[in-house]
């Protein structure tokens, strides 16, 4: 791993295919940081028609909220997603401003 780069280990993945051949994915992931620490979490990403992860800097564009709901519903039945640590309760905000 290059110095200063975080390595992402994919624990599990659910996806849906689009007409253009790409797949929108929701992944349970483990982030291995260069300082030796790890964090568990979840991420959305795109796979190209050939199966490769689409390289994007920053955020992944979701076509609509329905896609996120469908992927989360698919993940809800998968043990790797249910047992993945994700954020600790202490990391969550006490309130959300809407």
Backbone bond lengths (Angstrom), bond angles and torsions (degrees), N, CA, C in turn:
res aa  C-N    CA-C-N  psi(-1)  N-CA   C-N-CA  omega(-1)  CA-C   N-CA-C  phi
1 X - - - 1.452 - - 1.521 107.70 -
2 X 1.311 115.24 134.35 1.463 120.13 179.27 1.521 110.31 -66.58
3 X 1.308 116.09 147.93 1.451 121.27 -180.00 1.522 110.63 -59.18
4 X 1.335 115.54 134.08 1.448 119.96 177.29 1.517 115.12 82.46
5 X 1.330 118.56 3.35 1.457 120.61 -179.59 1.524 110.41 -106.94
6 X 1.321 115.02 141.69 1.458 121.27 174.22 1.519 108.71 -89.77
7 X 1.325 116.34 133.31 1.454 122.56 177.76 1.524 107.71 -97.70
8 X 1.331 117.47 132.82 1.456 122.01 -178.70 1.528 109.29 -106.56
9 X 1.326 115.66 122.35 1.460 122.81 175.98 1.531 107.19 -101.22
10 X 1.324 117.37 121.56 1.463 121.21 179.91 1.524 108.12 -86.00
11 X 1.335 116.06 120.70 1.461 122.24 -179.78 1.524 110.32 -85.38
12 X 1.325 117.05 -44.49 1.468 122.64 177.65 1.525 108.09 -158.49
13 X 1.335 115.26 163.33 1.463 120.10 -175.91 1.518 109.50 -151.00
14 X 1.328 115.90 138.52 1.463 122.30 167.36 1.525 106.10 -120.61
15 X 1.340 116.70 152.48 1.462 118.38 -176.44 1.520 110.99 -152.80
16 X 1.330 114.15 163.33 1.462 121.47 173.54 1.527 107.82 -133.22
17 X 1.334 115.64 139.24 1.459 120.25 -176.90 1.520 110.67 -92.92
18 X 1.333 115.25 143.55 1.461 122.95 177.65 1.517 110.03 -108.97
19 X 1.329 116.42 163.45 1.467 121.89 -177.24 1.512 113.11 -57.02
20 X 1.335 118.00 -33.18 1.470 120.93 -179.27 1.523 112.20 -74.38
21 X 1.351 117.65 -1.57 1.457 121.59 176.92 1.509 113.60 97.85
22 X 1.326 116.92 -17.55 1.459 120.06 178.66 1.525 111.36 -75.20
23 X 1.330 115.38 160.72 1.460 121.58 178.58 1.519 108.85 -124.44
24 X 1.330 115.96 130.57 1.451 121.26 171.71 1.519 106.68 -88.40
25 X 1.330 116.89 129.49 1.458 121.89 -174.16 1.527 111.41 -121.50
26 X 1.318 115.00 149.76 1.455 122.66 166.36 1.516 105.59 -117.23
27 X 1.315 116.49 125.79 1.453 121.20 -175.82 1.526 111.01 -120.57
28 X 1.321 115.06 139.82 1.457 121.82 164.10 1.523 104.21 -89.05
29 X 1.329 117.02 124.72 1.463 120.01 -171.27 1.525 111.42 -135.10
30 X 1.307 114.11 155.27 1.469 122.21 172.83 1.523 106.71 -118.36
31 X 1.322 115.36 124.75 1.464 122.19 -177.91 1.528 108.64 -98.68
32 X 1.323 116.65 118.12 1.464 123.11 178.54 1.533 107.40 -99.93
33 X 1.323 116.17 108.60 1.460 121.60 -176.70 1.529 111.52 -86.38
34 X 1.326 117.21 154.76 1.460 120.87 -177.21 1.525 113.87 -61.52
35 X 1.338 118.20 -22.43 1.464 120.03 179.46 1.527 112.71 -82.86
36 X 1.356 116.68 4.33 1.458 121.09 177.13 1.525 114.14 94.56
37 X 1.329 117.87 -6.55 1.461 120.42 178.60 1.528 110.01 -85.18
38 X 1.339 115.46 159.89 1.452 120.89 176.17 1.526 109.43 -129.53
39 X 1.315 115.27 152.16 1.461 122.61 174.10 1.514 107.63 -135.16
40 X 1.325 116.12 141.14 1.456 120.96 173.40 1.515 108.77 -101.16
41 X 1.314 116.52 148.53 1.449 120.67 178.57 1.512 110.90 -173.81
42 X 1.312 115.12 -168.42 1.453 122.49 -176.85 1.522 108.41 -130.47
43 X 1.340 116.28 149.91 1.458 118.89 178.32 1.523 109.68 -149.45
44 X 1.323 114.73 150.16 1.453 122.06 169.66 1.520 106.89 -95.55
45 X 1.332 116.96 144.74 1.455 121.49 176.34 1.523 108.60 -156.48
46 X 1.307 115.91 168.78 1.463 122.55 177.40 1.520 109.78 -110.85
47 X 1.324 115.91 142.35 1.472 122.49 168.48 1.523 106.74 -111.34
48 X 1.307 115.79 138.11 1.463 121.01 176.94 1.524 109.27 -73.33
49 X 1.326 116.68 170.25 1.469 121.60 -178.00 1.529 112.14 -56.87
50 X 1.334 117.16 -29.05 1.468 120.38 -179.87 1.530 112.84 -83.97
51 X 1.346 117.56 0.56 1.459 121.41 177.65 1.518 115.03 96.18
52 X 1.340 117.28 -11.33 1.461 120.03 179.91 1.525 110.66 -73.72
53 X 1.341 116.21 145.80 1.453 119.67 173.59 1.511 109.30 -64.92
54 X 1.321 116.39 136.39 1.463 120.73 177.47 1.523 107.27 -79.66
55 X 1.312 116.06 125.64 1.457 121.69 -177.06 1.528 108.59 -78.97
56 X 1.318 115.56 115.98 1.463 122.06 178.54 1.519 108.36 -132.78
57 X 1.288 116.52 142.97 1.465 121.16 172.86 1.521 107.58 -100.25
58 X 1.295 116.31 130.13 1.462 119.05 179.22 1.511 111.87 93.09
59 X 1.293 117.13 -136.99 1.458 122.51 -172.38 1.522 112.46 -90.63
60 X 1.334 114.19 156.99 1.456 121.62 174.62 1.518 108.38 -94.58
61 X 1.323 116.47 133.31 1.464 120.77 178.64 1.519 109.40 -79.64
62 X 1.331 116.48 124.25 1.457 121.61 174.02 1.527 107.84 -96.86
63 X 1.329 118.32 133.30 1.459 119.73 -177.14 1.531 112.84 -66.54
64 X 1.327 117.01 -30.56 1.464 121.88 178.82 1.531 108.76 -169.66
65 X 1.323 116.85 167.57 1.460 120.06 -179.99 1.516 112.27 -68.88
66 X 1.325 117.29 -29.00 1.466 120.01 179.01 1.527 110.72 -57.31
67 X 1.319 117.67 -40.66 1.464 121.26 179.55 1.527 110.45 -60.09
68 X 1.331 117.06 -42.49 1.467 120.55 178.81 1.517 110.43 -64.40
69 X 1.349 117.09 -43.42 1.468 120.51 179.92 1.524 111.35 -62.65
70 X 1.335 116.58 -43.56 1.468 120.54 -179.34 1.524 110.43 -61.99
71 X 1.328 117.45 -46.49 1.464 120.31 -179.46 1.530 111.30 -64.75
72 X 1.329 117.26 -39.67 1.466 119.61 178.38 1.524 111.22 -66.23
73 X 1.339 117.38 -36.98 1.466 120.21 176.60 1.527 110.87 -65.21
74 X 1.327 116.77 -39.91 1.464 120.61 176.60 1.523 110.46 -62.37
75 X 1.330 116.52 -42.50 1.471 121.33 -177.79 1.524 111.83 -69.53
76 X 1.326 117.46 -27.29 1.467 121.25 -175.56 1.526 112.62 -62.68
77 X 1.310 117.67 -21.28 1.464 121.56 179.93 1.526 113.41 -97.01
78 X 1.312 117.16 3.98 1.469 120.70 -175.91 1.525 110.33 -104.92
79 X 1.326 118.11 122.88 1.470 120.82 -178.01 1.522 113.83 -55.23
80 X 1.322 118.40 -36.39 1.472 119.72 -178.40 1.526 111.21 -63.47
81 X 1.319 117.57 -32.70 1.467 120.79 177.18 1.521 110.34 -77.96
82 X 1.321 117.53 -43.08 1.464 121.40 -177.31 1.519 112.08 -65.49
83 X 1.321 117.49 -35.44 1.463 121.66 -176.54 1.513 113.60 -93.97
84 X 1.330 116.84 -3.19 1.467 121.25 -179.76 1.519 108.29 -71.72
85 X 1.315 117.37 137.97 1.464 120.64 -173.68 1.516 113.59 -66.46
86 X 1.312 119.01 -43.50 1.455 120.80 -177.13 1.513 111.29 57.87
87 X 1.297 117.41 -152.82 1.465 122.12 -179.49 1.524 110.07 -75.66
88 X 1.308 115.95 142.13 1.464 120.36 173.23 1.515 108.66 -73.97
89 X 1.323 116.54 152.98 1.466 120.63 179.51 1.525 110.78 -56.88
90 X 1.322 117.68 -32.60 1.465 121.32 -179.32 1.530 111.43 -67.38
91 X 1.340 117.53 -20.39 1.457 121.67 -179.90 1.527 112.36 -81.81
92 X 1.326 116.95 -15.39 1.458 120.17 -175.77 1.516 110.66 -82.23
93 X 1.339 116.73 146.54 1.475 118.85 -179.84 1.526 110.47 -68.85
94 X 1.336 115.84 150.19 1.458 120.71 177.67 1.509 112.06 -70.86
95 X 1.313 117.77 -28.36 1.456 121.71 178.03 1.522 109.34 -148.85
96 X 1.296 115.25 158.97 1.456 121.06 -179.27 1.521 107.84 -124.12
97 X 1.317 116.74 130.83 1.469 121.16 177.28 1.519 108.73 -88.58
98 X 1.301 116.09 120.38 1.474 120.62 179.33 1.504 109.97 -106.18
